Amino acid sequence: MSNQLVIAAVGEDRPGLVDNLSGWILDSGCNIADSRMTVLGGEFAVLLLAEGQWNNLAKLEDQLDQVQQRLGMTVTLKRTEQKKPSGNLLPYAVDVVALDNPGIVHNLASFFSRRGINIKDLSTSSYSAA
C-alpha cells in the first residue's frame, strides 16, 4: 500500500502552474493519483492526491516553503490513507439545473445530509441566461 498526501493549492491564474506543480511532484518520486483543478475568479485552485513511498512524500513536505515561493501559491499538505469501502452501496449521479438563488447549494446539501447520503463529488457553476 502506498502512502498518500492531499495537496491543496491556490494562486493567481497564469500559464505553467500545472506544469510546475506536477513537475515538483514527479521530481520528488511521487505520482498524482487523483486531481481537481479549476479557475475560480482570477485564482487557480488545485486539489490533488499524491501517492508514493513515505520518504518521497517527506520530500514534498520538506520543500513546501520553497514551492510556495516559486509558484506564488498558497499550498497546504495533509497525509491521508486510502478510504475503505463502506458496504454494498450504489453510486448515483445527480444533475440539477435551476435558476440561481442564495442558498441553493446549502439546500441541496441539507437534502442529502438529512437522508444520510454522502456527497463524494460536487461541482457547481452559473451563467447568464439570454
Solvent accessible surface area in square Angstrom, and as a share of the most:
residue,aa,sasa,rsa
1,M,197,0.88
2,S,48,0.31
3,N,52,0.27
4,Q,10,0.04
5,L,0,0.00
6,V,47,0.27
7,I,0,0.00
8,A,34,0.26
9,A,1,0.00
10,V,71,0.41
11,G,6,0.05
12,E,120,0.54
13,D,62,0.32
14,R,99,0.36
15,P,133,0.84
16,G,36,0.35
17,L,4,0.02
18,V,65,0.38
19,D,100,0.52
20,N,66,0.34
21,L,1,0.01
22,S,37,0.24
23,G,25,0.24
24,W,12,0.04
25,I,1,0.01
26,L,130,0.65
27,D,122,0.63
28,S,4,0.02
29,G,46,0.45
30,C,7,0.04
31,N,94,0.48
32,I,54,0.27
33,A,49,0.38
34,D,71,0.37
35,S,41,0.27
36,R,124,0.45
37,M,65,0.29
38,T,67,0.39
39,V,73,0.42
40,L,112,0.56
41,G,75,0.73
42,G,51,0.49
43,E,74,0.33
44,F,21,0.09
45,A,20,0.15
46,V,5,0.03
47,L,93,0.46
48,L,5,0.03
49,L,40,0.20
50,A,0,0.00
51,E,39,0.18
52,G,11,0.11
53,Q,113,0.50
54,W,165,0.58
55,N,70,0.36
56,N,24,0.12
57,L,0,0.00
58,A,27,0.21
59,K,90,0.38
60,L,0,0.00
61,E,60,0.27
62,D,121,0.63
63,Q,60,0.27
64,L,41,0.20
65,D,103,0.53
66,Q,120,0.53
67,V,1,0.01
68,Q,47,0.21
69,Q,156,0.69
70,R,145,0.53
71,L,1,0.00
72,G,52,0.50
73,M,8,0.04
74,T,91,0.53
75,V,4,0.02
76,T,80,0.47
77,L,38,0.19
78,K,143,0.61
79,R,96,0.35
80,T,51,0.30
81,E,133,0.60
82,Q,96,0.43
83,K,159,0.67
84,K,150,0.63
85,P,129,0.81
86,S,77,0.50
87,G,67,0.65
88,N,156,0.80
89,L,135,0.67
90,L,138,0.69
91,P,124,0.78
92,Y,183,0.70
93,A,101,0.78
94,V,90,0.52
95,D,137,0.71
96,V,78,0.45
97,V,140,0.80
98,A,64,0.50
99,L,159,0.79
100,D,108,0.56
101,N,72,0.37
102,P,135,0.85
103,G,39,0.38
104,I,42,0.22
105,V,67,0.39
106,H,125,0.56
107,N,88,0.45
108,L,61,0.30
109,A,36,0.28
110,S,25,0.16
111,F,83,0.34
112,F,36,0.15
113,S,78,0.50
114,R,171,0.62
115,R,131,0.48
116,G,71,0.68
117,I,87,0.44
118,N,106,0.54
119,I,73,0.37
120,K,180,0.76
121,D,98,0.51
122,L,107,0.53
123,S,105,0.68
124,T,89,0.52
125,S,110,0.71
126,S,87,0.56
127,Y,181,0.69
128,S,111,0.72
129,A,85,0.66
130,A,154,1.20
